């Protein structure tokens, strides 16, 4: 735990998001050159959004890849491996739907320190469950044994997990990239199940230095290990239902709140600002991390989802209709903010009657 009065930041665990974004921008400029390499199809949207889009003979193919990060270490501590696959499916599916795409097929990549059939079977259970929830097919993958790269105390149970997903947008008019976002649009937030699969390097540093995985800290309703291993919510069925029932005059932007948390909104449209003035109360695991780590509010909203796992940006006159559809799907949601025109893509969070740019 940090000394009294000293705040903890994500960069304290070696992750400086400003530097990461700079590197990503450089990579983006480099790989953009490859968009002209293909002689069949056309790149519509590439690096910088939630998924890449390629048009082939009138059909829009979407592509994305993601992993679960250091949440795998919690899986090892708990000696429970049958849900981490749900997280990996969720991280990919939830990003892909942000461009209006229907997820179709998935490929897994599992790297192990040592061959372990039991571990692979347990991880696969989660992948299959996530695929069922998402209505997708797992069509292949790769298993690699990398003893010099994958390290850990429990050698036979040390692993990394990532995935790749593709989807389709049948109607070009259904592509949602955020360019339609305008002033006075409303931001609806759909609740998360907990930390999901982001910010674990910071969460582990703060919590596991103070508690064991079997402890039940003050702000939690369960033991720490169980809380940290809760699977990421999969939003695809609800969001695809919204896309089917409404058009782009109603739904202007979709954002999965993952790494970088609410700063992710900027990737939708950098010509407006996102005013989050009615966010839910900070509680549970987020309160625990904030208190134990002495983390300031801005850093929390730049790192964690804070109870909101997905944002839907909609036209003001369609808010009630869209909320009804989400709630009918047994998802908890609420209005969390609005759009301000003539902005720079900034996210402004209201906390204790103060507005903070994150």
N, C-alpha and C positions, 0 to 999 in steps of 0.2 A: 504494500500500500504506500502511495507517495506521502512525503512529509506534509503535515497540516499546512493548508494554504497554497500548496503547489498543485496545479492542474495537470492532468494526464492528457496527452494528445496521441492521435494515431501514429504520428511520426516517431513517437517514443518507442514504438515496437518495429521501427524500420520501414514504415509505410507512409511516405509523404505524397499525399494525393495530388498536390500541385505539381510535383516533379513527375508523377505518373502521367498526368494529363499532358504535360509538355512532351514527354517521350511518345505518348500515343499520337499526338499531333504530327510529330516527325515521321513516325511509322506510317500514318495515314497518307501523308504527302508522297511517301515512297511507293506504297502499294497502289496508289491511285493510277500510277503508270500502267499497271497490269490490266486495267479495264479495257485497254485497246488491244490486248493480246488475243482476245477471243474472236474467232471468225464465224461463230454461230451464236446468235443471241446478242443482247445489249444490256449492259449494267445500268439499272435505273437509280439505284441507291447503293452506295458502298460503305466504306469505313466511316464511323461516327454516329450511326444510328443503332437501333437495337438489333437489326438484322440487315443483311445485304439482299438486294433484289436484282434478279436477272430476268429480262423478258425474253421468252423463247416462243416464237410463232403464236403470239397473242396471249400466252399464259405467263403469269408472273411466278417465278420460283424464288422462295425465300430460304436463306441459309444463316445458321448461327452456331456458335460453339461456346461452351462454358463448363465450369467445374464446381466443386463444392468447397474448395480451399481447405483451411485448417479445421473445418468441422470434422474431418476424418479423424483428427486426434481425439475428439470427444467420443467418437464411435469406438475408438480403441480403448479409451479409459473406461467406458461403460461395458466393454466387451459385448457390444450389440451392433450388428452390422446389417440388419434386415430393413432399415428405414433410410439409410444414407443414399440409396439408389433413388428413392422418391425425390430427395433434394436435388439430385443431378438432373432428373427429368424436369422437375419444376423450374430450375434455373434456366434451362434451355427453352422450354415451352412458354414460360411467362415472358421471356424477352421476344420470342418470335411473334407472339400475338400483338405486340405493340405496333406493328406496321400494318395490322389488319389481316394477317395471314393465318390460315388454318394449318396447324402442325400435322404432318403426315408420317414421316419416317425418322428413325433415330439410330445413331451409331454410338456405341460405348467404347471407352478406352480405360482399361484398368491396368495400372502398373503396380507390380508386387515386388517385395524384396525377396520373397521365397514362394515357391509353388505351394498353394494351400486350397484344396478343393472345397473344404468347409466354408472358408472365407468367401470364395467366389460364388458359391451357392447362396449364401446369405445376402451378399450384395445384389445378386441377380433377383432375389425375391423382391427387394425394394424397387429395382428397375421395372420389373413386370407390373408391380402394383401402380407405380407412377404412370406407366404406359396405359394401363387400363383406365385410370382416372382421366387421362388426357386424350383417350381415343386415338392412340398412335401405335404404329408397328415398330418394334425393334428389329431392324433388318440386318444387323451384323455388328462387328466391332473388332477390337484388338485387345489381347492380353499380353503384357510384356513383363518379363522377369528381369528386374534391374537392381541387383543387390548393392551396387556401388552408388546408386542414385537414391533409391528409396531406403531411408534409414529410420531407425526408431528402436525403442527399448524392447518391444515385443516383435522380434524379427519376423516370425511367421505370420504376424497379423499387421504388418506395416504395408500401407498401400496409398495410392492416389487414384482419384476417380474424376473423369471428365467425360463429356459427351458432345456430339455434333447432331444437329437436327436440320431437317428441311421441311418446307411447307409450300403451300400454293395459295395464290389469290386469283380466283377465277375471273373476277370482274375488276378491270383496271381502275374503275371509278371507286372501288372500295379500299384502295390504298390509303392508309392513314399515316402521314409523316409529320404532322404538326404544323404544316404551313397554313392551315385554315384557322389556327388559334387567333382569337381577337379579343379586344378589350371587353370586359364584363362577362366573359365566359366564366363558368363555374367549375371549380375543381372538386370532384367527388373522390373521397378516399375510401378504399375497401380495406378492412382490417387484415392484419397479418396474424399468424399463429404464434409469433415470437420473434426471435432474432433472424429466423429463416437461415440464410447461409452466408451472411456477410458480417464483417466486423469482428470475426472470431479471434483474430490475433490480439486485438485490444481487450476484448471481453475475457479471454483466457488469462492474459497477464494480470488483469485486475482481480478477477474472481478466484482463480485457482491458486493465487498466492495467499489468499485469505481463508478459503473454504476447501473442503474436500467435495468430491462429486456427490457424496451421500448427505452432506449438510443441507439444511433448509434455511436459507438466509431470510432476513426480515420481510422482504417485499415479495417473496415467492410463495406459491400455494403448493409447491412440490419440491422434491430435492433438486439440487443444482444440476446434476447430470441429466436427469429426465427433462428439465426445462431446456437445457442447451441442445438436446438431441431432438426436440420436437421437429417433425418434418415441415418443410416449406410448403405453404399453401399453393395449390395449383389453381389458377384463375381462368384457364382456357375456356371451359364450357360456358361460364357466365359472360366473358368478354365476347366470345364468338356469337353468343345469342344476341348481345347488344348490336354487334355489327350486322347481323342478319335482319334485326327488327328496325334499325335506324340507319340513316345514310350519313354521308360526310357533312351534311348541313347541320346535323345534330351532334355527332361525335367528332371532335376536332383534334384530340390528342390522347394517346395512351402511354402510360409510363409505369414500368416495373421498378419499384424502389429497391435497388440492390446496392452494389458497391458504389460509394459516393453518395448514397442515400438521396436526399431531396435535391442535391445539385444535379442529379440526373435529368431533371425537368428541362434544363437548358438545351439538351440535345434535340428536343422537339422543335423549339423555335427560340432563337436568340434575339428576336426583335421585340419581345414582350418581357414583362417581369411576372413572377409567380408569387402572389401574396397569400401566405398560409397563416390566416388570422383566426381560424377556428379549429385548430388541431386538438385531438383528444388529450386528456390529462396524462401526464407522464406517470406510468405505474409499472408494476411487475418487474420483469428482468431489466427494463430500461432504467427504471428508478434505482434498482440495485447497483447497476454499473455506474450510473451517474454519481450516486452517493459514495460508494466505495472507492471510486477512482477520482473523486473530486473533479469531474469533467464539466466544463462549462456548456451551456445550452447550445451555442453555435456548433461546437465540436460534436455534440450528440447528434444533431440533425444533419451533419455532414457525413456521419459514419454509420448510423443505425436507422432502421425504418421507423422506429418510435411507435410501432403499433399499426402503421399503415403500409401495407405491402404492395398496393397497386393504386394508381391514380387514373381517373377518367375525366378528361376535360371536355365539357359539353356546352352547347348553346344554352343560354339562360332560360329560354322558354321550354326546354325539354328536360329540365332537371327532375321534376317530380316523376315523370314517366320513366326515366332511366333508373332512378332510385327504386321504383316499384319492381322493375325487372330484376335488379340486383338482389333485392330483399326476397323476392319470390324464389330465387335460387339459393336461399338460406345463407346468403353472405351478409355480414354486417357492414354497413357503410354509413357515411355522413358527409355533409359538405365541409370541406376543410379550408377552402380559400377561393380566390378569384384571380382573374388575369387583368393586368394593367398594361395598357398599350405604351408604345414608344419607350420600351425598356432595352436592356442589354442581356437578357437571359438570366437575370439575377433571381435568386429565391430569397424572399423576405419572410422571416418567421416572427410571429408575435408571441412574446413571452413576458408575462407580468407587466402588461401594458407598454412594453418596449418592443420596437421592431428591429430585428437583427438580420443583417445580410450574411448569408452563410456561403 
